[in-house]
């Protein structure tokens, strides 16, 4: 046996090499296999190799040319290898069955697909198409706004007291009750006896006449209110001589006594409201303050609005409107709870009657 390589020039693009193998009649199968292996190893241009026996060989099988494909490099992508697996072309039914099995969803999950998704067999090798499972939709944004964060309410405060000279106002809206200011001087009731009233009327009408421009008037502002109300009810003026003063005081006592009683009763109600506010603060302050903190609510200061009003915008809910007016000789303090609805407007008028504390020349 002998091997001859034919390396004649080939057209451009063709690099195969033809080797002619000449067998003798005494060649054994083992020798033939060994020569074939030597031929493969000795072939340098491995793009294509054709083994062709020499004409005149006596074996018909050995005369057929054998084409050896060049070696291929397989990629490590298992998905590509699995996709590139050839299907049977002789049995079309088998091919359709395989395709149907590949397009079936994963039966291991409760909803028919792994992790709630149906994975479709990819059309291109190495790709995966993921579609949402049936019945699933994109999540919508959830509105987590609480009632406290709805449209704010507006509060307007007007102070209607007869004293405003050099006044300084300070008001705040609190989402919890606050401790009222301490009362440094107890407000004593005005006398109601006729004899005591006559003596005070003589002093006020003749001895210590008051023009209304002092921070601390004689008898206090309550007595001055009762005196002016009694004058309006009686009518007439104030005597200018001491001889007329005592008869005038006897008549005025009957007019001023009801006014004094009314003012004393109003002061008693003020004291009851003050004590109630103190008890409410002691019982509910810590609970309501912690609740307001969890809701993100804090105290809000009032600002000056049109026509001398004080205004604030706060969330809906229960609030305590607390504030004071300070001026020479007097101190007012108010604390009024209000319940506000979202988007509403509340107007509060503060007077001496609904003040929680009045100190000074009262």
C-alpha positions in Angstrom: 0.0 0.0 0.0 1.2 3.5 -0.8 -0.3 7.1 -0.3 0.0 9.9 -2.9 -1.3 13.4 -2.2 -2.6 15.5 -5.1 -1.9 19.2 -4.4 -2.8 20.6 -7.7 -4.1 24.3 -7.6 -7.8 24.6 -6.9 -10.3 27.4 -7.7 -10.4 30.2 -5.2 -12.5 29.3 -2.2 -11.8 25.5 -2.5 -9.1 24.1 -0.3 -9.8 20.4 -0.3 -7.0 17.9 -0.9 -7.3 14.6 -2.8 -5.2 11.7 -1.7 -4.9 8.6 -3.8 -4.5 5.4 -1.9 -3.0 2.4 -3.7 -3.7 -0.9 -2.2 -2.0 -4.2 -3.0 -3.7 -7.5 -3.0 -1.9 -8.5 0.2 -3.0 -5.5 2.2 -4.9 -6.5 5.4 -7.8 -4.5 7.0 -5.6 -3.4 9.8 -3.0 -2.0 7.4 -5.7 -0.2 5.5 -7.0 1.5 8.7 -3.5 2.5 9.8 -2.8 4.1 6.4 -6.1 6.1 6.6 -5.3 7.5 10.1 -1.8 8.5 8.8 -3.4 10.3 5.9 -5.7 12.3 8.2 -2.9 13.3 10.6 -0.6 14.3 7.7 -3.3 16.6 6.0 -2.2 20.2 6.8 -5.1 22.1 5.1 -7.9 20.6 7.2 -10.7 22.4 5.5 -11.7 19.3 3.5 -10.2 15.9 2.7 -11.2 13.5 0.0 -10.0 9.9 0.1 -10.2 8.4 -3.4 -8.7 5.0 -4.2 -6.7 4.5 -7.3 -8.5 3.3 -10.4 -8.3 -0.4 -10.9 -9.1 -1.3 -7.3 -11.0 -4.5 -7.1 -13.4 -3.5 -4.2 -16.5 -1.5 -5.3 -17.0 0.0 -1.8 -13.4 1.1 -1.7 -13.8 3.0 -5.0 -16.5 5.4 -3.6 -15.0 8.7 -2.5 -15.3 9.5 1.3 -15.8 13.2 2.3 -14.6 14.1 5.8 -16.1 17.3 7.2 -13.8 19.7 9.0 -14.0 19.6 12.8 -16.5 22.0 14.5 -16.2 23.9 17.7 -19.3 23.5 19.9 -20.3 26.4 22.1 -21.0 26.0 25.8 -24.4 27.6 25.6 -26.8 24.7 26.5 -29.8 26.6 25.3 -28.2 27.0 21.8 -27.3 23.3 21.7 -30.8 22.3 22.8 -32.4 24.6 20.2 -30.1 23.4 17.5 -31.1 19.8 18.0 -32.4 18.5 14.6 -36.0 17.3 14.4 -37.1 14.4 12.5 -38.0 15.3 8.9 -39.2 11.9 8.0 -42.1 12.0 10.4 -44.0 15.4 10.3 -46.4 14.3 13.0 -43.5 13.7 15.4 -42.1 17.2 14.7 -45.5 18.8 15.4 -45.8 16.9 18.6 -42.4 18.1 19.8 -43.3 21.7 19.1 -46.5 21.4 21.0 -44.8 20.0 24.0 -42.2 22.8 24.0 -45.0 25.5 23.9 -46.8 24.0 26.9 -46.5 26.0 30.2 -44.8 24.6 33.2 -47.1 22.3 35.1 -45.2 22.5 38.4 -46.6 25.9 39.4 -50.2 26.3 40.7 -51.2 28.7 37.9 -49.8 26.6 35.1 -46.5 28.5 34.7 -43.3 28.7 36.7 -43.4 31.7 39.1 -46.7 32.8 37.6 -45.4 33.3 34.1 -45.8 31.4 30.8 -42.5 30.9 29.0 -42.9 30.5 25.2 -40.4 28.5 23.2 -38.0 31.0 21.7 -38.1 31.7 18.0 -34.4 32.5 17.8 -31.7 30.5 19.5 -30.6 31.8 22.8 -33.5 34.1 23.4 -36.5 33.9 25.8 -39.9 35.6 25.4 -41.7 36.2 28.7 -45.4 37.1 28.7 -47.6 38.0 31.8 -49.7 35.1 33.0 -53.4 35.2 32.3 -55.4 37.4 34.7 -52.4 39.4 35.9 -52.1 43.2 35.3 -49.7 45.9 36.2 -50.2 47.3 39.7 -51.9 50.6 40.0 -50.6 53.3 42.4 -52.4 53.2 45.8 -53.7 56.4 47.4 -52.4 56.3 50.9 -53.5 59.9 51.8 -55.3 60.0 55.2 -58.1 62.3 56.1 -55.6 64.6 57.9 -53.9 65.2 54.6 -57.0 66.1 52.6 -57.9 69.7 51.6 -57.0 72.0 54.5 -59.5 74.0 56.4 -59.2 77.8 56.9 -59.7 79.5 60.2 -60.1 83.2 60.7 -59.9 84.8 64.1 -61.2 88.3 65.1 -60.6 89.9 68.5 -63.5 92.0 69.7 -62.5 93.6 73.0 -62.6 97.3 73.9 -58.9 97.5 74.6 -56.4 97.6 71.8 -53.9 100.3 72.6 -50.4 99.0 72.2 -51.8 95.5 72.0 -49.6 92.5 71.0 -51.5 89.4 69.7 -50.1 85.9 69.5 -52.2 82.9 68.4 -51.4 79.3 67.5 -53.4 76.3 66.4 -52.5 73.1 68.4 -53.6 69.6 67.4 -53.8 68.8 71.2 -54.8 70.7 74.3 -52.2 73.0 75.9 -51.8 74.0 79.5 -53.5 77.3 80.3 -51.3 80.1 81.8 -51.1 80.3 85.6 -53.3 82.7 87.4 -51.1 84.9 89.5 -53.8 87.0 91.1 -57.3 85.7 91.9 -60.1 87.8 90.5 -62.4 88.7 93.5 -66.1 89.2 93.0 -67.5 92.8 93.1 -69.5 93.8 96.1 -73.3 93.4 95.8 -74.6 95.0 99.0 -76.5 98.3 98.5 -74.4 100.1 101.1 -71.1 99.1 99.6 -72.4 100.0 96.2 -73.4 103.5 97.3 -69.9 104.2 98.7 -68.3 103.1 95.5 -70.7 105.2 93.4 -69.8 108.4 95.4 -66.1 107.7 94.9 -66.4 107.0 91.2 -68.8 109.9 90.4 -67.2 112.6 92.4 -63.9 111.8 94.2 -62.1 109.7 91.6 -63.6 110.4 88.3 -62.1 108.3 85.5 -61.4 109.6 82.0 -60.7 106.1 80.5 -57.0 106.5 79.7 -55.4 104.8 82.7 -54.2 101.2 82.6 -55.6 100.5 86.1 -59.0 102.3 86.5 -60.6 102.8 90.0 -62.4 99.6 91.0 -61.1 97.7 87.9 -62.5 97.4 84.4 -65.5 95.3 85.5 -66.7 98.0 87.9 -66.3 100.6 85.1 -68.4 98.5 82.8 -71.2 98.1 85.4 -71.0 101.9 86.1 -71.4 102.9 82.5 -74.3 100.4 82.0 -76.1 101.8 85.1 -75.7 105.3 83.8 -77.3 104.4 80.4 -80.2 102.7 82.1 -80.9 105.5 84.6 -80.3 108.3 82.2 -79.2 111.8 83.0 -75.7 113.0 84.0 -73.4 112.8 87.0 -73.9 115.5 89.7 -71.2 118.1 90.1 -71.7 118.9 93.8 -71.4 116.8 96.9 -74.9 117.7 98.1 -76.5 116.1 95.0 -74.1 113.2 95.0 -75.6 111.1 97.8 -79.2 111.3 96.5 -77.9 110.3 93.1 -75.9 107.4 94.5 -79.1 106.1 96.2 -80.8 105.9 92.9 -77.9 104.5 91.0 -77.4 101.6 93.4 -80.6 100.0 92.2 -79.3 100.2 88.6 -75.8 99.0 89.1 -76.6 96.1 91.4 -78.0 93.8 88.6 -74.9 94.7 86.4 -72.5 93.7 89.2 -74.3 90.4 89.8 -74.2 89.7 86.1 -70.4 90.4 85.9 -69.8 88.2 89.0 -71.7 85.3 87.5 -69.7 85.7 84.2 -66.5 85.5 86.2 -67.7 82.4 88.0 -68.3 80.7 84.6 -64.9 81.8 83.5 -63.3 80.1 86.5 -65.2 76.9 85.8 -64.0 76.9 82.2 -60.5 77.4 83.4 -60.6 74.5 85.8 -62.1 72.3 83.2 -59.4 73.2 80.7 -56.7 72.3 83.3 -58.3 68.9 84.0 -58.7 68.2 80.2 -55.0 69.0 79.7 -53.9 66.7 82.6 -56.0 63.8 81.3 -55.6 64.0 77.6 -52.5 65.9 76.7 -49.9 63.1 76.5 -52.3 60.8 74.5 -53.4 63.4 72.0 -49.9 64.8 71.7 -48.5 61.4 70.8 -51.3 60.7 68.4 -50.7 64.1 66.6 -47.0 63.3 66.4 -47.7 59.9 64.7 -50.0 61.7 62.2 -47.3 64.3 61.5 -49.4 67.2 63.0 -47.7 70.1 64.8 -48.6 73.5 66.0 -49.2 76.2 63.4 -49.0 79.9 64.0 -51.6 82.4 62.8 -50.7 85.1 60.4 -52.2 88.6 59.9 -54.8 88.6 57.2 -57.0 91.3 55.7 -59.0 93.7 57.9 -57.0 92.9 60.9 -58.0 89.2 61.0 -55.7 86.4 62.0 -55.8 83.4 59.6 -54.4 79.9 59.4 -54.8 76.9 57.1 -54.7 73.5 58.9 -55.7 69.9 58.1 -59.1 68.7 59.0 -59.7 67.4 62.6 -59.9 68.7 66.1 -57.7 71.7 67.0 -57.3 74.0 69.9 -57.1 77.7 69.0 -55.0 79.3 71.7 -53.6 82.8 71.9 -53.3 85.9 74.0 -53.5 89.7 73.8 -51.1 91.7 75.9 -51.4 95.4 76.5 -50.6 97.8 79.3 -52.7 96.9 82.4 -54.4 93.8 80.8 -53.8 90.3 79.7 -56.3 88.2 77.8 -56.0 84.5 77.0 -58.3 82.3 74.8 -58.3 78.6 74.3 -61.2 77.3 72.1 -61.5 73.7 70.7 -62.8 73.5 67.2 -63.6 70.5 64.9 -62.9 71.3 61.2 -64.0 69.5 58.1 -61.8 69.3 55.0 -62.0 72.3 52.8 -64.3 74.4 55.1 -63.8 77.9 56.5 -64.4 78.6 60.2 -64.7 82.1 61.7 -64.1 82.6 65.4 -64.9 85.8 67.3 -62.9 86.3 70.5 -64.4 88.5 73.2 -64.0 89.2 76.9 -66.9 86.8 77.6 -65.3 83.7 76.0 -61.7 84.6 77.3 -60.3 81.8 79.5 -58.1 84.1 81.5 -58.2 87.9 82.1 -55.5 89.3 84.4 -54.3 92.8 85.4 -56.7 95.7 86.1 -59.7 93.6 85.6 
